Amino acid sequence: MYLYIILLTVFVVIPNIILVYLNRQRLRARTLVPALLILFIIAIVWDQLSVRLGIWSFSQNEIVGTFLGLPVEEYLFFIFVPLLSINIFLLIEKTGKST
């Protein structure tokens, strides 16, 4: 069973889809893409080092597969979790301005 991808989809990807829709007028690709790219690169380096040094590992039974030594799900995590944080911030900020 691919628990990692299931949890990632339910708790990160689906909420992101909803929040991207809700924040569609406030999200700007011009600033969002570079921010996500920088975080993505930092996360890959951090994860690669941590796995190679044995700080953490991944159960092969719980992942879809690997790419360059990391689970495919990790790459999705590196994009969707920061995006979720940005989306939650924008939603809270928008809600705060409405009151």
N, C-alpha and C positions, 0 to 999 in steps of 0.2 A: 504494500500500500504506500502511496506517495504522500505521506502526511505533510511534508514541508510545503509542497505545491498547493495542497488543499487548504492548509491554514493561511498561506500567503494570499490565495485567491479570496477566501472568505473575509479575512480581517484587514487586508491591505488593498488588493486590486479592486474589488467591488466597491468598497467605500470611496476609493479614489475616483472611480468612474462617476459616482454620484456627486462627489464634491467638485470635480472638474466641471460638471454640468452646472452646479450651483454657483461656482466662481468664474464661469466662462467669460464674463465681461471684465474681470479683474486680472486674470492670468495673462502675462505677456511673454510670448516665446522668446523675445529678444533678451530678456533677463533670466527667464526660467531655464532655458536650455544650457547656457553657460554655467549657471549655478549647479544644476544637476550633473553636468559633465565633470566639473571639478570634484564634487562629492563622490561621483562614481569612480574616478581615478584614485582618489585617496582610499576609498573603501576596498578597491581591488588590491592595492599595495598592502594595506593593513591585513586583509584577510589572507592573502598569499603568505605573508610573513608568519602570521599566527598559525596557519595550517602547517607550514614547513617546519616551524619550530616546535610543533607538537602541543601548542597551547590549546587548540581545540581541533576537533575533527567532526566528520559527518558520517552518519550511518548510511552505508550504500543501499540498505533496504528501504530507506525513507526518502530517497531523492530520485529524480527523473534520470539524471545522468550528470557527467562532468564535462567541463570545457576549460582547458588550460589549468587543470588541477582543482577547480572549484565547482561546486554543484551549480547547475544551470539556474536553480532557484535563487542562489546568492546574487547573481547578476540582476535578476528581477527585483530582489530585495533592495539592492543598492539604488535602484531607480525609484521604485514605488514608495518606499518608506520615507525618504526625504520629500517626495512629492506630497505624500499624505500629511506630513508636518506642515508644509507650506499651505496646503489646502485648508487644514484645520485653523491655522493662524489667520488666513484670509477670511474664513467664515466667522471666526470669533470677532475679528476686527470690524467686519461688516455689520455684525449683529450689535456690537457696542456702539457703532455710529448711528444705528437706527433708533436707539432709545433716547 
